[in-house]
């Protein structure tokens, strides 16, 4: 398995020297393939602000690769970029679904590709940003194959999930398809249900399904993973959790609960929203609130850890320690790679 490129401090000058151009200088070099910047990283690392800077510098448009930001109203808990922050930068796959509508990796793939076509038709540059590794993998290699969902089978599995819990169904999946189960955790409720649905409908393991392992012929994906050491990142994540609560996350969840949040299995399990929903069922004591905040922060840190694990398996991504190199140098590297790479 190919390992991702990780740029250390000593390597940066040798990387940047051949491309010593002013940051905002625009050059025109014909590309055989249409280039797409893909920006990922753990939650809280600063992907959104970097994507905005890249889009401004290139005259680009942003395509979100976040599985929850597609839902209208899920704003604070998903750290969704605000209208004010977007300015005149067009964004795609944000606020494109209501809570009673479905959205999955296949939807993401086709809608992202359509967004690329529209962006290139305007002679702009697509900038994909998000931390949902499963979605980004599908974008790079093609969506997973499988039968169409059957409502009766899906409903039965969702009922079993509600009655038995995700761990029980995850253990069932491990016994049926240990290879695929090893790529997810018992917290990935939607993926567990979909995997068991595929096995039920096809009598085949999900890991056996054919998937195109060839990067799309039409696009040249320039992939970057921004990261920080965990001793720097985790306090940032906890501070962001506090800020989300301060700016009204609980009120947002109360409102969304009235709009059907609990009925959307994926959205109701999203980090922050799941903990809020559980807290709202309890008596609001100081102890229960303290436990809720701790659970929210723990889930957020664990999610960041899973993102590190996922992207270590993605060989197209080059890793940039944004805490070490600084945002300005990181931005310069990404832009120069796009123009000259």
C-alpha positions, -999 to +999 in steps of 0.1 A: +000+000+000+013+034-010+018+058+019+007+095+019+034+122+013+040+141+046+059+174+042+082+181+071+098+215+079+132+206+063+116+196+030+095+228+025+122+250+011+133+225-015+096+220-024+089+257-027+122+270-043+114+257-079+081+276-077+093+309-063+064+331-076+044+358-060+014+343-042-012+361-063+006+360-096-016+341-121+001+321-148-015+301-176-002+266-182-023+242-202-034+212-182-041+179-199-067+171-174-091+194-156-076+201-122-095+198-090-082+208-055-093+184-028-088+197+007-094+175+038-082+171+073-095+164+108-124+184+123-113+218+136-081+221+117-091+251+096-102+235+063-130+260+057-109+291+059-082+276+037-108+267+011-121+302+010-086+316+006-079+292-022-111+300-040-105+337-038-070+333-052-080+311-081-114+325-088-128+292-076-160+277-063-163+254-033-178+219-034-186+206+001-176+170+009-194+170+043-222+145+047-242+167+071-238+202+056-262+193+028-291+195+054-307+229+058-307+241+094-278+219+105-255+250+108-238+254+141-231+217+148-216+212+113-195+244+115-212+253+082-197+283+064-219+313+069-234+334+041-212+363+052-181+342+051-189+329+016-191+364+002-193+361-036-178+326-036-203+301-049-208+270-028-222+236-039-237+207-019-245+229+011-282+234+021-294+212-007-316+188+013-344+190+039-342+166+069-369+144+054-349+138+023-321+112+019-286+118+009-259+092+004-225+087-011-239+079-046-259+111-045-228+130-034-207+115-062-231+124-090-239+158-077-203+167-072-194+157-107-223+178-120-210+207-099-175+203-115-191+205-150-209+237-141-178+252-125-156+244-155-182+258-178-178+291-160-140+288-164-136+285-126-116+261-104-134+235-082-122+234-046-135+203-028-134+207+010-146+183+037-137+156+062-160+128+052-135+103+040-160+078+025-174+105+003-140+118-009-129+082-016-159+077-038-152+110-056-117+099-064-124+063-074-161+060-082-190+053-060-195+019-044-216-005-064-246-022-049-284-028-054-310-001-049-323+002-014-355-017-006-377+002+018-390-029+036-355-044+041-341-010+052-370-005+077-365-039+092-328-032+098-335+002+112-361-014+136-334-039+147-309-011+151-334+007+174-342-024+194-307-040+197-283-011+192-255-005+168-230-027+185-252-058+180-256-052+143-220-043+140-211-077+155-235-093+130-217-075+101-183-086+114-194-122+113-207-118+077-181-096+062-151-090+086-131-073+059-156-045+053-164-043+091-128-036+098-130-003+077-158+012+099-168+013+136-199+003+155-208+040+156-212+041+118-249+032+120-258+042+085-230+022+069-238-008+091-274-008+079-265-003+043-239-031+044-264-055+060-290-044+034-266-052+005-257-086+020-294-094+025-303-084-010-274-100-029-261-127-006-226-112-013-201-095+009-198-058+006-160-061+003-165-082-028-185-056-047-166-042-077-153-007-073-134+012-100-099+017-086-089+040-114-090+077-108-115+095-131-099+100-165-113+135-168-099+150-137-065+156-121-072+156-083-047+176-063-053+162-028-041+178+005-046+167+041-041+195+066-033+184+101-019+194+134-003+174+162-030+160+184-017+179+214-025+211+195-056+199+176-075+184+205-077+216+226-088+235+195-116+209+190-127+213+226-127+251+224-148+248+192-173+226+210-176+252+237-181+279+211-208+259+193-227+256+226-223+292+234-237+302+200-268+281+203-263+245+193-288+233+218-314+257+205-306+246+170-312+210+179-344+218+197-357+235+165-345+207+142-361+181+165-394+197+158-386+195+121-380+157+122-343+154+131-348+122+151-365+106+121-334+111+099-311+083+112-279+097+098-285+133+109-296+123+143-264+104+148-241+132+137-216+143+163-230+171+185-265+164+174-266+129+189-252+142+223-277+171+223-307+148+216-296+125+244-292+155+268-326+169+259-343+137+270-328+141+306-335+164+334-313+195+328-291+193+359-256+206+363-243+170+364-262+160+333-250+191+314-214+184+324-217+148+313-232+160+280-204+185+273-178+159+281-195+133+258-197+159+230-159+167+232-150+131+235-170+122+204-154+151+185-119+140+194-126+104+184-139+116+151-107+134+144-087+103+153-108+083+128-101+109+101-064+105+107-068+068+104-089+069+072-067+093+053-035+074+061-049+048+036-054+074+009-022+076-012-032+106-033-031+129-003-001+149+007-001+158+043+007+194+055+013+201+092-004+235+092+007+242+127+043+238+117+044+254+083+017+281+090-014+289+069+003+313+045+030+288+035+004+260+032-017+282+010+013+291-012+022+254-016-013+244-026-017+273-051+017+267-067+011+230-070-022+238-087-006+261-112+027+243-118+024+208-104 
